[in-house]
Structures are given as C-alpha cells and as structure tokens.
Amino acid sequence: MKTQKSLRQKLGLERREHLINFPPHFRKDQWSTFIFFTIVITIIIVLGRQAKLAELKTQAQAQEVKIAVAKYNELTKSLNPIENPTPEQQKIISFINQTFGQYAPTAFLILLGDGKGGCHENGKLNPKAINDNRTWGGVGRDWGIFQISDHWQGVTNPAFLTDYKINILMAWNIFKRDNYSFKLWTCGKFYGV
C-alpha cells in the first residue's frame, strides 16, 4: 500500500526533529542548558574585565592628580610668601591666581623670588612700583605689579599700568604671546622660565 505524501511533506515543511545531531548521551534540554550557561559565564567575564579596566583607569587618573598636586606644592614651596598680606595684596594674589591659573606659581616665582636671595620683580606686590631704567642708562620705566615697560610695550598713558588688574592682564597677554614664557622679564631670564 502506497502512502500518499502529505501536502506538508511535498512542500518540505515537515517537522524536522534533528536539525542538530546531539551526541547520544546529551538530551536536547541538556544542550540548551549548556549553551545558556556558557553565554552567561562569557557575559560575566566580559563585564568583570570592563569593571576592572574602569577601576584601573580611575586609579591612573587619581595618580595623575596626586602627581600634579605634588608638582604644584613643590613649586609653591620655593616661593617667598608675603607674611600677613594686606587686603590689597590678597586681592592681587587672588587675581594673579585667577588670571594665570596653572602658571600662577611661575608668575609668583618671578614676582616674589625663590626665597634664597634670587631675583624678584616686585617682592611686595606693590601696584604703584616704578623702576626708572633711565637712571642706569636704560630706556623707559617699568610699572606696577609685573613691572611692565612703557617703552617696550608702547604704553602712551602709563597711569593705567598702576591699576593692578590692567597690569596683570597685560602681563598675561605678554606671557601668552611669548609661548607661555616670562623670558621678557629679567627674573624670567634669571630662573629660565
């Protein structure tokens, strides 16, 4: 007796029980459990590695911050600090820190000196300080906090240079223009900054 093929069989839609040939000792539910746990373990390993990398990155950033703070502290240790600064000196110190940012320790080095009798441009942070270079055969006068030269900077109204904010902002512009260097100041040359 000839069995007629069903329509499903003719169209190739018959149910196929064994698309994967399981080893004889594995049942289908064991394979699926094995695959599931393999995927879960792989995900756990990957997430663990990512967490470890994030932790290492955080530690490295913290170490960089510690190094930067240590360098800053090392630079500021050598400064000749002003004992008991006046309210005006406190404003000047604050404005220099605000304007020069990370370069403030170097700015204070050339202004205040290194505390070892070295060079200093304006050890008292006197905004009215004037150094007349003509007395020793030089040209022009140096004014204010950063001793800005009225001759070399082409200042037509030097009275502006005794305003500490204008003087500090001019010094910042000169410093920035010279590739973040104080080479145009005598003490900048002295300290090599």
Buried (B, 14 or more C-beta within 10 A) or exposed (E): EEEEEEEEEEEEEEEEEEEEEEEEEEEEEEEEEEEEEEEEEEEEEEEEEEEEEEEEEEEEEEEEEEEEEEEEEEBEEBBBEBEEBEEEBEBBBEBBBEBBEEBBBBBBBBBBBBEEEBBBBBEBBBBEBBBEBEEEEEEBBBBBBBBBBBBEBEBEEBEBBBBBEBBBBBBBEBBEEEEEBBEBBBBBBBBEB
